[in-house]
Amino acid sequence: MSITIDLSGQRALVTGARRGIGRAIAEELARAGADIIGVSAHLETEGSAVGAAVTALGRSFEGYSVDFSDREAVARFAGTITERPIDILVNAAGDISRSPAAEHPLSEWDRILEIDLSSQFVLTQQVGAQMLQRGSGRIVFIASLLSFQGGITVPGYAAAKSGIAGLTRALANEWTASGVTVNAIAPGYIATDNTTALRDDPQRSRDILARIPAGRWGEAADIAGAAVFLASPAAAYVSGTILAVDGGWLGR
């Protein structure tokens, strides 16, 4: 069987699309032929950089601003957007909060769990229900190396990303037989806003780079190719997988 990755005629909903990994995935899905609905807490509804990049590739773009720390706002958005078929859902919205566990504010714990886990489920539940009715769909979460490891001074983020790994498997168990695959990508150390503090710390940066067999920080584009694969017919028999894209980190 010959498989070409062509997503023409498909509509992809990408959260966290304003910058970083989400933006790179939105652009790469558009390059593969998909029309894009981009969502982010501060995404401009008109004139966004990601929107310009997608339309320059010949695909349509719709932008929405949704605060993922507000569960009701996410639910309202989900109810509106599922009036049209969504073929691909990429959950790339997320945030991180750094402080020692013994001092970690409970308000930050709650906020990170809401953005990085609970609201992901709220949106996926509604989009997934639509996919199940249609009998097809691709869902991709963005997990983390901290879906496998504990990290340092990021207890809420580690808990949320561990939850994303479990949620991915749970939904795959229920939905794959109905034609809806559910997978996650676990990025390694990627040069995005979330890792600025690590890259600005000379000792931490050296320690991290010393352990990465690839010898470099990852780029958002490194994650985008994996997302396109998981969203495509090439991954029709892949479900419930947490795909590490980490330059070899977990192999050490």
Phi, psi and omega in degrees: 000129179262131182237126173248133180278099179227111182258021180302137179085358180258152179248126182246131174258119183239118176270159184065030191279353186289329187206174171058222185297318180299316179295316180299320179293316179302316182292321182288324174297320177296321178298329179277355173116356184277146168278148192240133164251114182257138182225138175196161183298325184236027180286131176291132179289338176224142172078021180283156178295318180293323177298318179296319180295319180293314181291331176295337177273002176089013180249160179276154180220134171237133181247139180225141175257116181223129179274111184283357171275354181250097185300321181295322178295320178296317180296319178297315178300315181300318180297327180282315188288333182280006171292343176241153182293134173248121181271327185225131174238123175243115181268088182251358178295143179180165177211170181218149178224126187249121169190153180304144186303322182292343181244004187292119182297137179296331177296324177287322174305310182297318182295315182292319178297324179293312183291313192271348182224299188296313180293332175299318179291318180304312180290315184293326178301315183284317178294319180297322178300320177295317178298320180296320178298323182277337179085021177197152177164159178231126178239130180231121173265157169255107177271221183189163167303333180281004164286342180246335186234172186266337182070185181225126176063025177225059186297319180294317180296316180297319179295317181295316182288330171295321176296323178298320177298316179294320179296319178303312181293319181297314180291321177300320179300322183275327195254340188298320181297341179264010175094008181248110178273146181226119181223172176221151172252132176253095179294147171278215180277103186252139180283085177229180179300327183293340181250012181302316182298323179290316182290335179276351178264105187306318183290314180297319180297316178297316181298318181294311182298327181295336182265347183273113180304328179291343175075018180205160169290145176286163175246156179304326180297334178295331180276329186298320180297321178295322180294318179297317176303309183293337178274356191253169175299338179298338181252027184300333182252022178246118177204145182077016184262141170253103186270112179280128174238088197222014180066016179098004185308310185289345178279351181282000000 
